[in-house]
Amino acid sequence: MSRKILVGYDESAASRRALDFAVDRAKARGEGVLVAHVLEWSPYSFLTPEELEQRHTRRQEELARAEVRLMKPAIEQHAQSGVELTSLVKYGHVAETLCKLAETEDVSLVMIGRNGQTGLSSRLFGSVAGTLAQIAPVPVTIVP
Amino acid sequence: MNIRFPKAAAAALPLGLACATQAGAQGIDEAVNTVFANSTGWFVNFIFSSFPGTSFPWIVGWLVIAATIFTVYFGLIQFRAFGHALALVRGDYSDPNDAGEVSHFQALATALSGTVGLGNIAGVAVAVGIGGPGATFWMILAGLLGMASKFTECTLGVKYRNEYEDGHVSGGPMYYMTKGFAERGLGGGKILAVIFAIFCILGSLGGGNMFQSNQAHAQLANVLGDYPGWITGLVFAVIVFIVIVGGIKSIARVTERVVPFMGILYVTTALIIILVNYDQIGTAFGQIFRGAFTWDGAVGGATGALIQGFRRAAFSNEAGVGSAAIAHSAVKTNEPITEGFVSLLEPFIDTVVICTMTALVIIITGQLVTDPETGMFVLNEAGTAIETLSGNSGVALTSAAFSETFGWFRYILAVAVILFAFSTMLSWSYYGLKAWTFLFGEGQTKEIVFKVIFCLFTWIGAAASLGPVIDFSDAMIFAMAVVNIIALYCLMPIVKREMQSYLARLKSGEIKKFR
């Protein structure tokens, strides 16, 4: 099994550029591409009794929606490239989850788009690209 | 959760229902009161009646005896599994592939926000005000025993819930009564379930709704000055309507987030007050232990302390009532027993931690008046409670005790009371709804009918002084415990089997830690 380039993917234009770039690189290196979408989720948030009850159903819906609206089009778009694309949808903290995938899925590189936030909000909340650059176990390419 | 304290205790609550009375609605109120008192008074009297020749309410004995039996039957499970329960809540045993499902932490937090409330603030003040510091000892003991009741009911709630095709679940005592009894070949499960569901609906409309909006108004009127209760009632009813009928999750979410914060703020403030008066800690514990076993001048002496402590603990943590089983059963898990383990933390946090904090602050700040010569507590003129510095009791006594150190705390307490009341109402609207759909079937129209009725009662609760109606609804909540505990006795061998199998697999390493 060949190594893979991991791409953090959402609906943003930046992540699309990251995917294009990753497919391009993977072709040159003879590797596969793992397209991952992480749904932000904390097990320590607070829910109402009704939300508790509906959580399981919601989760199924969210996973299905991500698969149909995000992953399938992304993979179809690059079907002609000759690169082997696989997809994954996960729940968790975005940067940490991507890091964990990089450790467990035989990933050679992580590629991620950046949303170009500056100023206060990025200082307060940090950015996925920035956090990944700090903690990822493999080289990280940030695609503008 | 907070429940109205019958008879003598009610008289001691300064935020009594009287101040919510509206002149305009008095005619209707009186009519409703009379009808209700005449038709339901016998039931209320029955539920709150005492063992012959004592002033010990049998319903409290019923809850405490059950908790003791469960504690012995499961071999002190509340202490043996305490560490494991914490590990479960931390997520040590959660499969990362299940991320996105309800976590143990979330189930615990939701169930807690339904039980932490006025019972922890006002109820404890009543207990200490009547039974003296010794009541604290018995309250803690009852809380520790209650952990075993919660463990039993929540395990069963998850084990026998209904899972529907669209993925949503319905669970609670109604379901383990029908399915569990059938599994064990016992008759009468269906009948018990229907009786429980009826009590649960009435309890949710009364103690879980009307009383909450009524006390929230009383607290508001206390801080803002007197104004008509129907205004508060209308605002509350509209907000509850928006949340439970309109499905506006944001308000519910804000409440769910602020309530734990309020709980933490409350405990932290109490801790600071206790630490500031650190030289009093030894004396306070001395009073607590001495009062638990000897005559210290409190109403009824050591026995009075015992009754008050047990009563308030049972009323505050709802162990054995069956409500928590409804909340926990929504959690997706392969091991029902893990929800049981997690739920045993609730009486601990609610009663052993939060209620004790309230009691300690009241004792340490010297709110209870003692005779300087004999060291005994001085009773008020009527002889129904211990004389307090401020002349207050109930929530006002707690407020006065906290304000001794931090003057501004009374305002925070007012906000906390309102938020606690609101979150308790949201929780009970869900419990009532589950009982309603059990009786009448699932379906959007049927659910909306219940929700509208619920909002109507929110409004009535704040607008009127409906003493007998609320007495009746509270009696219903305890009636839930009567039915529920019968079922728990019948089904506890099933819980024991689950427990032994799980603990064996935990020991052998078959159940793995994920981190």
Boltz contact constraints between the chains, C-beta under 6 A:
constraints:
  - contact:
      token1: [A, 41]
      token2: [B, 99]
      max_distance: 6.0
  - contact:
      token1: [A, 41]
      token2: [B, 100]
      max_distance: 6.0
  - contact:
      token1: [A, 43]
      token2: [B, 91]
      max_distance: 6.0
  - contact:
      token1: [A, 43]
      token2: [B, 103]
      max_distance: 6.0
  - contact:
      token1: [A, 43]
      token2: [B, 105]
      max_distance: 6.0
  - contact:
      token1: [A, 44]
      token2: [B, 105]
      max_distance: 6.0
  - contact:
      token1: [A, 46]
      token2: [B, 109]
      max_distance: 6.0
  - contact:
      token1: [A, 46]
      token2: [B, 256]
      max_distance: 6.0
  - contact:
      token1: [A, 46]
      token2: [B, 257]
      max_distance: 6.0
  - contact:
      token1: [A, 47]
      token2: [B, 106]
      max_distance: 6.0
  - contact:
      token1: [A, 47]
      token2: [B, 110]
      max_distance: 6.0
  - contact:
      token1: [A, 48]
      token2: [B, 252]
      max_distance: 6.0
  - contact:
      token1: [A, 48]
      token2: [B, 256]
      max_distance: 6.0
  - contact:
      token1: [A, 49]
      token2: [B, 110]
      max_distance: 6.0
  - contact:
      token1: [A, 49]
      token2: [B, 327]
      max_distance: 6.0
  - contact:
      token1: [A, 49]
      token2: [B, 427]
      max_distance: 6.0
  - contact:
      token1: [A, 49]
      token2: [B, 430]
      max_distance: 6.0
  - contact:
      token1: [A, 52]
      token2: [B, 102]
      max_distance: 6.0
  - contact:
      token1: [A, 52]
      token2: [B, 110]
      max_distance: 6.0
  - contact:
      token1: [A, 52]
      token2: [B, 330]
      max_distance: 6.0
  - contact:
      token1: [A, 53]
      token2: [B, 168]
      max_distance: 6.0
  - contact:
      token1: [A, 53]
      token2: [B, 330]
      max_distance: 6.0
  - contact:
      token1: [A, 54]
      token2: [B, 168]
      max_distance: 6.0
  - contact:
      token1: [A, 55]
      token2: [B, 102]
      max_distance: 6.0
  - contact:
      token1: [A, 56]
      token2: [B, 167]
      max_distance: 6.0
  - contact:
      token1: [A, 56]
      token2: [B, 332]
      max_distance: 6.0
  - contact:
      token1: [A, 57]
      token2: [B, 166]
      max_distance: 6.0
  - contact:
      token1: [A, 57]
      token2: [B, 167]
      max_distance: 6.0
  - contact:
      token1: [A, 57]
      token2: [B, 168]
      max_distance: 6.0
  - contact:
      token1: [A, 59]
      token2: [B, 100]
      max_distance: 6.0
  - contact:
      token1: [A, 60]
      token2: [B, 167]
      max_distance: 6.0
  - contact:
      token1: [A, 91]
      token2: [B, 99]
      max_distance: 6.0
  - contact:
      token1: [A, 91]
      token2: [B, 100]
      max_distance: 6.0
  - contact:
      token1: [A, 92]
      token2: [B, 99]
      max_distance: 6.0
